[in-house]
Amino acid sequence: MEDVIGRVAGSLLTSLLREEFQLPNYPSMVKDCRKDIEKAGNDIPDKIKNENMLRLCWTLVYGPNIQDIKKGLLNLEEALIGEICSRL
């Protein structure tokens, strides 16, 4: 399973590094996503928390900074592993 995730993440990372995938308003998008997560707090349903985190990860993965891309992919992998483990 980890091998498959690694291959998918690697190919995704390679394709995302192309310029046509760069988001034009990247800094403000990341700021808005983080503000939404912070503003929502812990008293909201898990579905909304997950949607907010997914939007942040998506924004990070499609950003121009390699560190942000790696962070977004790591967060997505952790969420996927957590989801799989919760179903076992």
N, CA, C and O atoms as a GROMACS GRO file, in nm:
protein
  352
    1MET      N    1   0.083  -0.120   0.000
    1MET     CA    2   0.000   0.000   0.000
    1MET      C    3   0.087   0.126   0.000
    1MET      O    4   0.062   0.220  -0.076
    2GLU      N    5   0.191   0.128   0.085
    2GLU     CA    6   0.278   0.245   0.092
    2GLU      C    7   0.349   0.268  -0.041
    2GLU      O    8   0.371   0.382  -0.083
    3ASP      N    9   0.384   0.157  -0.108
    3ASP     CA   10   0.450   0.168  -0.238
    3ASP      C   11   0.359   0.235  -0.340
    3ASP      O   12   0.404   0.320  -0.417
    4VAL      N   13   0.233   0.199  -0.339
    4VAL     CA   14   0.136   0.258  -0.432
    4VAL      C   15   0.119   0.406  -0.401
    4VAL      O   16   0.120   0.489  -0.492
    5ILE      N   17   0.102   0.440  -0.273
    5ILE     CA   18   0.087   0.581  -0.234
    5ILE      C   19   0.211   0.660  -0.274
    5ILE      O   20   0.200   0.773  -0.323
    6GLY      N   21   0.329   0.601  -0.253
    6GLY     CA   22   0.453   0.668  -0.291
    6GLY      C   23   0.462   0.696  -0.440
    6GLY      O   24   0.504   0.805  -0.481
    7ARG      N   25   0.424   0.597  -0.520
    7ARG     CA   26   0.428   0.617  -0.666
    7ARG      C   27   0.328   0.723  -0.711
    7ARG      O   28   0.359   0.808  -0.794
    8VAL      N   29   0.207   0.718  -0.654
    8VAL     CA   30   0.105   0.817  -0.690
    8VAL      C   31   0.151   0.956  -0.647
    8VAL      O   32   0.140   1.052  -0.724
    9ALA      N   33   0.203   0.968  -0.524
    9ALA     CA   34   0.249   1.098  -0.476
    9ALA      C   35   0.364   1.149  -0.562
    9ALA      O   36   0.369   1.268  -0.593
   10GLY      N   37   0.455   1.061  -0.601
   10GLY     CA   38   0.568   1.101  -0.685
   10GLY      C   39   0.524   1.151  -0.821
   10GLY      O   40   0.572   1.254  -0.868
   11SER      N   41   0.434   1.079  -0.884
   11SER     CA   42   0.388   1.123  -1.016
   11SER      C   43   0.305   1.250  -1.006
   11SER      O   44   0.311   1.336  -1.094
   12LEU      N   45   0.226   1.262  -0.898
   12LEU     CA   46   0.149   1.384  -0.876
   12LEU      C   47   0.242   1.502  -0.856
   12LEU      O   48   0.220   1.609  -0.912
   13LEU      N   49   0.345   1.483  -0.776
   13LEU     CA   50   0.441   1.590  -0.749
   13LEU      C   51   0.510   1.634  -0.877
   13LEU      O   52   0.527   1.753  -0.901
   14THR      N   53   0.549   1.539  -0.960
   14THR     CA   54   0.614   1.571  -1.086
   14THR      C   55   0.522   1.652  -1.177
   14THR      O   56   0.565   1.752  -1.235
   15SER      N   57   0.398   1.611  -1.189
   15SER     CA   58   0.306   1.682  -1.278
   15SER      C   59   0.269   1.819  -1.223
   15SER      O   60   0.243   1.912  -1.299
   16LEU      N   61   0.268   1.832  -1.091
   16LEU     CA   62   0.229   1.960  -1.031
   16LEU      C   63   0.337   2.067  -1.042
   16LEU      O   64   0.309   2.186  -1.031
   17LEU      N   65   0.460   2.025  -1.064
   17LEU     CA   66   0.569   2.121  -1.073
   17LEU      C   67   0.570   2.197  -1.205
   17LEU      O   68   0.645   2.293  -1.221
   18ARG      N   69   0.487   2.155  -1.297
   18ARG     CA   70   0.475   2.228  -1.424
   18ARG      C   71   0.407   2.362  -1.399
   18ARG      O   72   0.318   2.373  -1.314
   19GLU      N   73   0.448   2.463  -1.472
   19GLU     CA   74   0.398   2.599  -1.450
   19GLU      C   75   0.248   2.614  -1.471
   19GLU      O   76   0.185   2.698  -1.406
   20GLU      N   77   0.188   2.536  -1.559
   20GLU     CA   78   0.046   2.557  -1.588
   20GLU      C   79  -0.044   2.521  -1.470
   20GLU      O   80  -0.162   2.553  -1.471
   21PHE      N   81   0.011   2.456  -1.370
   21PHE     CA   82  -0.068   2.419  -1.253
   21PHE      C   83  -0.055   2.520  -1.139
   21PHE      O   84  -0.115   2.500  -1.033
   22GLN      N   85   0.021   2.625  -1.157
   22GLN     CA   86   0.043   2.722  -1.049
   22GLN      C   87  -0.082   2.807  -1.028
   22GLN      O   88  -0.144   2.854  -1.124
   23LEU      N   89  -0.117   2.826  -0.904
   23LEU     CA   90  -0.233   2.909  -0.870
   23LEU      C   91  -0.194   3.056  -0.870
   23LEU      O   92  -0.091   3.092  -0.812
   24PRO      N   93  -0.273   3.142  -0.932
   24PRO     CA   94  -0.236   3.283  -0.944
   24PRO      C   95  -0.238   3.360  -0.812
   24PRO      O   96  -0.153   3.446  -0.791
   25ASN      N   97  -0.330   3.332  -0.724
   25ASN     CA   98  -0.342   3.405  -0.597
   25ASN      C   99  -0.302   3.316  -0.481
   25ASN      O  100  -0.368   3.317  -0.376
   26TYR      N  101  -0.196   3.239  -0.497
   26TYR     CA  102  -0.158   3.137  -0.401
   26TYR      C  103  -0.146   3.188  -0.256
   26TYR      O  104  -0.210   3.130  -0.168
   27PRO      N  105  -0.069   3.293  -0.229
   27PRO     CA  106  -0.055   3.336  -0.088
   27PRO      C  107  -0.188   3.370  -0.021
   27PRO      O  108  -0.210   3.334   0.095
   28SER      N  109  -0.275   3.439  -0.092
   28SER     CA  110  -0.403   3.475  -0.031
   28SER      C  111  -0.494   3.352  -0.015
   28SER      O  112  -0.573   3.346   0.079
   29MET      N  113  -0.482   3.256  -0.105
   29MET     CA  114  -0.562   3.134  -0.093
   29MET      C  115  -0.522   3.054   0.030
   29MET      O  116  -0.608   3.004   0.103
   30VAL      N  117  -0.391   3.041   0.053
   30VAL     CA  118  -0.342   2.968   0.171
   30VAL      C  119  -0.387   3.040   0.297
   30VAL      O  120  -0.432   2.978   0.393
   31LYS      N  121  -0.373   3.171   0.296
   31LYS     CA  122  -0.414   3.251   0.412
   31LYS      C  123  -0.563   3.234   0.440
   31LYS      O  124  -0.602   3.216   0.556
   32ASP      N  125  -0.645   3.238   0.337
   32ASP     CA  126  -0.790   3.222   0.354
   32ASP      C  127  -0.825   3.083   0.407
   32ASP      O  128  -0.911   3.070   0.494
   33CYS      N  129  -0.759   2.979   0.356
   33CYS     CA  130  -0.786   2.842   0.402
   33CYS      C  131  -0.749   2.827   0.549
   33CYS      O  132  -0.825   2.770   0.628
   34ARG      N  133  -0.633   2.879   0.586
   34ARG     CA  134  -0.590   2.869   0.726
   34ARG      C  135  -0.682   2.949   0.818
   34ARG      O  136  -0.711   2.907   0.930
   35LYS      N  137  -0.729   3.065   0.770
   35LYS     CA  138  -0.820   3.147   0.849
   35LYS      C  139  -0.954   3.074   0.868
   35LYS      O  140  -1.012   3.079   0.976
   36ASP      N  141  -1.003   3.007   0.763
   36ASP     CA  142  -1.129   2.930   0.774
   36ASP      C  143  -1.116   2.819   0.878
   36ASP      O  144  -1.208   2.797   0.957
   37ILE      N  145  -1.002   2.750   0.877
   37ILE     CA  146  -0.980   2.641   0.973
   37ILE      C  147  -0.974   2.697   1.115
   37ILE      O  148  -1.034   2.642   1.207
   38GLU      N  149  -0.900   2.805   1.131
   38GLU     CA  150  -0.885   2.866   1.263
   38GLU      C  151  -1.018   2.920   1.315
   38GLU      O  152  -1.053   2.901   1.431
   39LYS      N  153  -1.092   2.987   1.228
   39LYS     CA  154  -1.220   3.047   1.266
   39LYS      C  155  -1.324   2.941   1.303
   39LYS      O  156  -1.404   2.962   1.394
   40ALA      N  157  -1.321   2.829   1.234
   40ALA     CA  158  -1.419   2.723   1.259
   40ALA      C  159  -1.399   2.657   1.395
   40ALA      O  160  -1.495   2.617   1.459
   41GLY      N  161  -1.275   2.647   1.438
   41GLY     CA  162  -1.248   2.586   1.569
   41GLY      C  163  -1.279   2.438   1.570
   41GLY      O  164  -1.287   2.374   1.466
   42ASN      N  165  -1.296   2.384   1.690
   42ASN     CA  166  -1.318   2.240   1.707
   42ASN      C  167  -1.465   2.204   1.726
   42ASN      O  168  -1.499   2.086   1.736
   43ASP      N  169  -1.551   2.303   1.732
   43ASP     CA  170  -1.693   2.278   1.760
   43ASP      C  171  -1.778   2.258   1.635
   43ASP      O  172  -1.900   2.272   1.640
   44ILE      N  173  -1.715   2.224   1.524
   44ILE     CA  174  -1.790   2.203   1.401
   44ILE      C  175  -1.789   2.054   1.366
   44ILE      O  176  -1.705   1.980   1.416
   45PRO      N  177  -1.881   2.010   1.283
   45PRO     CA  178  -1.884   1.868   1.244
   45PRO      C  179  -1.756   1.826   1.172
   45PRO      O  180  -1.690   1.907   1.106
   46ASP      N  181  -1.722   1.698   1.185
   46ASP     CA  182  -1.601   1.644   1.120
   46ASP      C  183  -1.603   1.664   0.970
   46ASP      O  184  -1.498   1.687   0.910
   47LYS      N  185  -1.720   1.656   0.908
   47LYS     CA  186  -1.729   1.674   0.763
   47LYS      C  187  -1.677   1.811   0.721
   47LYS      O  188  -1.604   1.822   0.622
   48ILE      N  189  -1.714   1.915   0.794
   48ILE     CA  190  -1.669   2.050   0.760
   48ILE      C  191  -1.520   2.066   0.789
   48ILE      O  192  -1.448   2.129   0.711
   49LYS      N  193  -1.473   2.008   0.900
   49LYS     CA  194  -1.329   2.011   0.930
   49LYS      C  195  -1.250   1.946   0.818
   49LYS      O  196  -1.149   2.000   0.772
   50ASN      N  197  -1.297   1.830   0.773
   50ASN     CA  198  -1.228   1.758   0.666
   50ASN      C  199  -1.229   1.838   0.535
   50ASN      O  200  -1.129   1.840   0.463
   51GLU      N  201  -1.340   1.902   0.505
   51GLU     CA  202  -1.348   1.983   0.383
   51GLU      C  203  -1.251   2.101   0.389
   51GLU      O  204  -1.184   2.132   0.290
   52ASN      N  205  -1.242   2.166   0.505
   52ASN     CA  206  -1.149   2.278   0.521
   52ASN      C  207  -1.004   2.231   0.506
   52ASN      O  208  -0.924   2.297   0.440
   53MET      N  209  -0.971   2.117   0.568
   53MET     CA  210  -0.835   2.065   0.558
   53MET      C  211  -0.804   2.022   0.415
   53MET      O  212  -0.693   2.043   0.366
   54LEU      N  213  -0.901   1.963   0.348
   54LEU     CA  214  -0.880   1.921   0.210
   54LEU      C  215  -0.854   2.042   0.120
   54LEU      O  216  -0.767   2.038   0.033
   55ARG      N  217  -0.928   2.151   0.141
   55ARG     CA  218  -0.905   2.273   0.062
   55ARG      C  219  -0.765   2.327   0.086
   55ARG      O  220  -0.698   2.369  -0.008
   56LEU      N  221  -0.720   2.327   0.212
   56LEU     CA  222  -0.586   2.374   0.242
   56LEU      C  223  -0.481   2.284   0.176
   56LEU      O  224  -0.386   2.334   0.116
   57CYS      N  225  -0.497   2.154   0.188
   57CYS     CA  226  -0.402   2.061   0.127
   57CYS      C  227  -0.399   2.078  -0.024
   57CYS      O  228  -0.292   2.078  -0.085
   58TRP      N  229  -0.516   2.091  -0.086
   58TRP     CA  230  -0.524   2.110  -0.230
   58TRP      C  231  -0.448   2.236  -0.270
   58TRP      O  232  -0.372   2.237  -0.367
   59THR      N  233  -0.470   2.343  -0.195
   59THR     CA  234  -0.402   2.469  -0.224
   59THR      C  235  -0.251   2.454  -0.210
   59THR      O  236  -0.176   2.502  -0.295
   60LEU      N  237  -0.206   2.387  -0.103
   60LEU     CA  238  -0.062   2.367  -0.083
   60LEU      C  239  -0.002   2.283  -0.195
   60LEU      O  240   0.106   2.315  -0.245
   61VAL      N  241  -0.069   2.177  -0.234
   61VAL     CA  242  -0.017   2.087  -0.337
   61VAL      C  243  -0.004   2.157  -0.472
   61VAL      O  244   0.088   2.128  -0.548
   62TYR      N  245  -0.094   2.248  -0.502
   62TYR     CA  246  -0.088   2.318  -0.630
   62TYR      C  247  -0.010   2.449  -0.624
   62TYR      O  248  -0.013   2.527  -0.718
   63GLY      N  249   0.060   2.472  -0.515
   63GLY     CA  250   0.138   2.594  -0.499
   63GLY      C  251   0.275   2.587  -0.563
   63GLY      O  252   0.317   2.481  -0.608
   64PRO      N  253   0.346   2.699  -0.567
   64PRO     CA  254   0.476   2.706  -0.631
   64PRO      C  255   0.592   2.661  -0.541
   64PRO      O  256   0.701   2.633  -0.592
   65ASN      N  257   0.571   2.655  -0.412
   65ASN     CA  258   0.678   2.625  -0.317
   65ASN      C  259   0.686   2.474  -0.294
   65ASN      O  260   0.587   2.412  -0.255
   66ILE      N  261   0.804   2.416  -0.317
   66ILE     CA  262   0.821   2.271  -0.304
   66ILE      C  263   0.794   2.225  -0.161
   66ILE      O  264   0.742   2.115  -0.142
   67GLN      N  265   0.827   2.305  -0.062
   67GLN     CA  266   0.802   2.267   0.078
   67GLN      C  267   0.651   2.261   0.105
   67GLN      O  268   0.604   2.171   0.175
   68ASP      N  269   0.577   2.354   0.051
   68ASP     CA  270   0.431   2.353   0.067
   68ASP      C  271   0.370   2.233  -0.003
   68ASP      O  272   0.276   2.171   0.048
   69ILE      N  273   0.422   2.200  -0.120
   69ILE     CA  274   0.372   2.084  -0.194
   69ILE      C  275   0.393   1.957  -0.111
   69ILE      O  276   0.302   1.875  -0.098
   70LYS      N  277   0.513   1.943  -0.057
   70LYS     CA  278   0.542   1.825   0.026
   70LYS      C  279   0.453   1.821   0.149
   70LYS      O  280   0.403   1.715   0.187
   71LYS      N  281   0.432   1.936   0.212
   71LYS     CA  282   0.347   1.943   0.331
   71LYS      C  283   0.202   1.904   0.297
   71LYS      O  284   0.139   1.829   0.371
   72GLY      N  285   0.151   1.954   0.185
   72GLY     CA  286   0.016   1.920   0.142
   72GLY      C  287   0.002   1.772   0.114
   72GLY      O  288  -0.098   1.710   0.152
   73LEU      N  289   0.101   1.713   0.045
   73LEU     CA  290   0.097   1.570   0.016
   73LEU      C  291   0.105   1.487   0.144
   73LEU      O  292   0.034   1.387   0.158
   74LEU      N  293   0.191   1.528   0.237
   74LEU     CA  294   0.203   1.457   0.364
   74LEU      C  295   0.071   1.460   0.440
   74LEU      O  296   0.028   1.358   0.494
   75ASN      N  297   0.007   1.575   0.444
   75ASN     CA  298  -0.122   1.586   0.512
   75ASN      C  299  -0.228   1.497   0.446
   75ASN      O  300  -0.308   1.433   0.514
   76LEU      N  301  -0.228   1.494   0.314
   76LEU     CA  302  -0.324   1.409   0.242
   76LEU      C  303  -0.297   1.261   0.268
   76LEU      O  304  -0.390   1.183   0.287
   77GLU      N  305  -0.169   1.222   0.270
   77GLU     CA  306  -0.134   1.084   0.299
   77GLU      C  307  -0.177   1.045   0.440
   77GLU      O  308  -0.232   0.938   0.462
   78GLU      N  309  -0.151   1.133   0.536
   78GLU     CA  310  -0.190   1.106   0.674
   78GLU      C  311  -0.342   1.092   0.687
   78GLU      O  312  -0.390   1.005   0.759
   79ALA      N  313  -0.414   1.175   0.617
   79ALA     CA  314  -0.561   1.167   0.620
   79ALA      C  315  -0.608   1.036   0.558
   79ALA      O  316  -0.700   0.973   0.609
   80LEU      N  317  -0.546   0.997   0.448
   80LEU     CA  318  -0.584   0.873   0.381
   80LEU      C  319  -0.554   0.753   0.470
   80LEU      O  320  -0.638   0.664   0.484
   81ILE      N  321  -0.438   0.750   0.531
   81ILE     CA  322  -0.401   0.641   0.619
   81ILE      C  323  -0.494   0.636   0.740
   81ILE      O  324  -0.535   0.529   0.783
   82GLY      N  325  -0.528   0.753   0.794
   82GLY     CA  326  -0.621   0.759   0.906
   82GLY      C  327  -0.758   0.708   0.869
   82GLY      O  328  -0.823   0.640   0.948
   83GLU      N  329  -0.803   0.740   0.749
   83GLU     CA  330  -0.933   0.694   0.701
   83GLU      C  331  -0.933   0.543   0.682
   83GLU      O  332  -1.029   0.475   0.719
   84ILE      N  333  -0.826   0.491   0.626
   84ILE     CA  334  -0.817   0.346   0.604
   84ILE      C  335  -0.813   0.274   0.739
   84ILE      O  336  -0.880   0.173   0.758
   85CYS      N  337  -0.734   0.325   0.832
   85CYS     CA  338  -0.721   0.260   0.964
   85CYS      C  339  -0.853   0.266   1.041
   85CYS      O  340  -0.885   0.173   1.115
   86SER      N  341  -0.929   0.372   1.025
   86SER     CA  342  -1.056   0.384   1.098
   86SER      C  343  -1.160   0.284   1.046
   86SER      O  344  -1.255   0.252   1.117
   87ARG      N  345  -1.142   0.236   0.925
   87ARG     CA  346  -1.237   0.140   0.868
   87ARG      C  347  -1.201  -0.004   0.900
   87ARG      O  348  -1.280  -0.096   0.875
   88LEU      N  349  -1.082  -0.026   0.955
   88LEU     CA  350  -1.039  -0.164   0.987
   88LEU      C  351  -1.103  -0.214   1.113
   88LEU      O  352  -1.078  -0.327   1.154
   0.00000   0.00000   0.00000
